Structures are given as C-alpha cells and as structure tokens.
Amino acid sequence: MAVVPNGKGHLSCSVLLKRGRGVADSFIIPLQTKKELKSFLDMMKLEGAFLETSSEYFDQRLCHGLAEGAALGNAPSFWLAHVAEVLGKDQWKATVFDARHELALMRAELKREKPELLSNKSCRKSLIDSAEWCDEHHFADSWFEDDAEVDNVIAAVFKKKGNKPDAEWTAVNVIIESILEKRRQVWLERLTLNALWLKASKKPPLPWHQMFHLAEIVADRAFPLAEIPLMESIAIQSLGAYLSRREDEGQ
C-alpha cells in the first residue's frame, strides 16, 4: 500500500499479492481530509503487521507478483494500471522471485558491511530467538498450516493416541515431519520475503539478519526442521488452529 497526495487530500493505492495467483487485486481509496487519512492509517496499524518500507521494496514485490501471475496465465486487473499511473511507475516488469538468489545477495551485503552478523554466535541467537516470534510479532499471526491434509494428519495421531498425555506433542512432531518438511520450499520463500521486508523497513520489529539466518537454515535441506524453534512454534500454532476449530464445531 502506498499513500500519495492528491490535491487537498490523498489516495491510498493498494496491491494484493497472493502465492499461486500473483497480483490478485488492486484498488484505490480516496482520503479527502487529514482526518480521513489519520483514521485510515490508525486502522491499518490496528488490523495488521504494517511497516513503512521503501518504494524500491514496493517495486520489487510488485514485479515478483507480475512474474508469478504471468507464469500461471493470470493477468492483473485494469486497476493496476491506474495504480501505476497515480504512483508514476513506468518501470514495472515481471521479475521471477528466486529465494536462494536473494539470500546470496543478502549474505554478500552482510559479509561486506557487517561480517560479525554472519558468525555462528549470531546464527544461534537467531535460532533461539525465533521460538518467540509467533507469540511476540503480528507478522507471524497467520504462520500456521490449516487445510484438509493437516486435519487428516492430526486426526490420525489422536485416533491412535487417544487421550494419552503425549498425544499433542506427538501431533506437533508429526506436523513438522509430514507437513512442514513437505512444504519446506513454501516456508523458505516466506522467510526470505520477510527478510527482504524487514530489511526495507524503517522500524523493523526485529533485525532483518535474524530472519535471513532462519531462511538460510530452512534452505539447507540437510538441517532437520524439527531442530528449528520457529518451525516447532508454527507446528504448535497449526495444532492450536485445528483444536480451536474442532472445539467450535463441538467435536
């Protein structure tokens, strides 16, 4: 989302990106007074993990979305052209997102500017700290798996274990081994994108190099996800989502 002046008011220009869709939607909201602008920005701060980032990051992500959509045969709506016109953007072109390439660029930057952040000590600290991200940061509120395949895996555990004390912990481990490992590439992309997002942010909620470390570890298929505290937290959240839904259904 970008907010730009428009006469005596402002325009909010938003682009919605979705994995497996590309540029899913675009829209413009007029904000005619300072009061409307303030109310709108306050609402955004309350409803999601919004951070002020650079225009370059906006461009980069938009180009990623265009490439993904084109590969899938999806064309963005005509509103994207209007957003480009309002923002004065004529340089957008499809650029394929390559997580490993982006990680290599970030590693090169750290090696050049802050090599101490590439130390084993820094990497270990990032791993340890990641255990609390799902509890402490809004950007991780939706970091869980929640679909029919996950339901089946968890249900199978409880069917076998019944009400044994270790049933939930067994379910967490099975989620990591049977779901998260299979979707490792998805989480690699998500962590890399979040590292880029934090890097482009003026006031990131945590240092971007920590997210970079987690992405690099996930990129290493020889490193078990079960040994990554963040992935354990994601599995716990996935189990929690399943249990909450079953409770709501009265089952």
C-alpha positions, -999 to 999 in steps of 0.1 A, spaced: 0 0 0 12 35 -9 -4 67 2 2 97 -20 -10 134 -21 -39 141 -44 -50 178 -45 -60 187 -10 -64 151 0 -46 118 -5 -51 85 -24 -43 51 -9 -31 27 -36 -31 -9 -27 -19 -41 -45 -28 -75 -31 -2 -103 -38 -10 -140 -33 12 -170 -37 -2 -191 -65 -20 -161 -80 4 -132 -85 -13 -98 -85 -46 -109 -71 -62 -74 -68 -56 -37 -69 -76 -8 -57 -75 29 -48 -92 46 -19 -97 84 -18 -89 101 15 -102 136 11 -93 151 45 -64 149 70 -89 133 95 -98 106 70 -61 99 64 -53 97 101 -83 74 107 -73 52 78 -36 48 89 -47 42 125 -70 14 113 -42 -1 93 -19 -2 123 -45 -19 144 -55 -45 118 -22 -59 106 15 -60 107 21 -29 86 55 -14 84 68 16 65 91 4 38 109 17 8 95 25 -26 121 1 -40 107 -28 -20 72 -20 -33 85 -21 -68 104 -53 -62 74 -72 -48 51 -59 -75 75 -72 -101 76 -106 -83 38 -107 -84 37 -99 -121 61 -127 -129 42 -153 -108 9 -143 -124 23 -144 -159 37 -179 -153 2 -190 -142 -16 -173 -170 -32 -147 -147 -35 -111 -158 -38 -84 -132 -70 -62 -131 -71 -29 -150 -68 -11 -116 -31 -20 -115 -26 3 -145 -44 31 -126 -22 25 -95 9 27 -117 -4 60 -132 -11 75 -98 23 64 -84 42 75 -116 56 40 -121 65 30 -157 94 6 -149 75 -24 -135 82 -56 -153 79 -93 -144 109 -104 -123 109 -140 -111 114 -144 -73 144 -166 -66 148 -172 -28 183 -186 -29 195 -158 -52 181 -132 -28 197 -149 2 230 -149 -16 227 -111 -22 218 -106 15 248 -127 26 271 -108 4 258 -75 18 263 -87 54 298 -100 46 307 -66 31 292 -43 57 286 -63 90 305 -96 88 301 -102 126 264 -108 119 274 -139 99 291 -156 129 279 -188 144 270 -169 176 247 -146 156 231 -176 138 225 -195 171 209 -164 187 186 -160 157 175 -197 161 169 -193 198 150 -160 194 128 -174 167 110 -196 193 91 -165 205 83 -148 171 48 -164 168 39 -151 202 56 -117 200 50 -104 164 19 -98 144 36 -107 112 35 -143 124 -1 -144 135 -10 -164 103 21 -186 104 3 -220 107 -8 -247 83 -46 -252 82 -61 -274 55 -76 -309 49 -42 -326 47 -32 -311 81 -65 -321 96 -61 -357 84 -26 -360 98 -36 -346 132 -68 -367 134 -47 -399 127 -25 -391 156 -54 -386 181 -71 -417 168 -40 -437 175 -30 -420 208 -65 -413 222 -62 -391 253 -27 -401 262 -7 -372 278 18 -371 249 -8 -370 221 -5 -333 214 33 -334 215 33 -363 191 9 -344 168 33 -314 168 62 -337 157 41 -353 130 31 -319 117 68 -310 113 77 -343 97 47 -349 75 35 -313 66 63 -287 71 91 -308 56 69 -314 26 62 -276 23 98 -266 31 101 -246 -2 70 -226 7 84 -216 41 118 -208 25 101 -183 2 80 -169 31 110 -164 53 131 -149 25 104 -125 16 100 -115 52 138 -109 55 135 -86 25 105 -68 40 123 -63 74 154 -51 55 134 -25 37 116 -13 68 124 19 86 115 4 120 116 -34 118 102 -53 148 133 -75 147 167 -73 129 164 -85 94 196 -106 96 178 -128 121 151 -137 95 178 -141 70 195 -167 92 163 -187 96 157 -186 58 193 -198 51 188 -227 76 155 -237 60 172 -236 26 197 -263 39 177 -295 34 202 -314 55 191 -294 85 160 -310 101 131 -286 106 125 -303 140 156 -286 152 144 -251 143 125 -235 172 104 -213 148 92 -244 129 82 -260 162 62 -229 171 45 -230 137 36 -266 143 21 -257 177 1 -229 161 -11 -254 135 -23 -278 161 -39 -250 181 -59 -239 150 -71 -274 145 -81 -279 181 -99 -245 182 -119 -253 151 -129 -287 164 -140 -271 196 -161 -245 177 -177 -274 158 -184 -292 191 -164 -322 183 
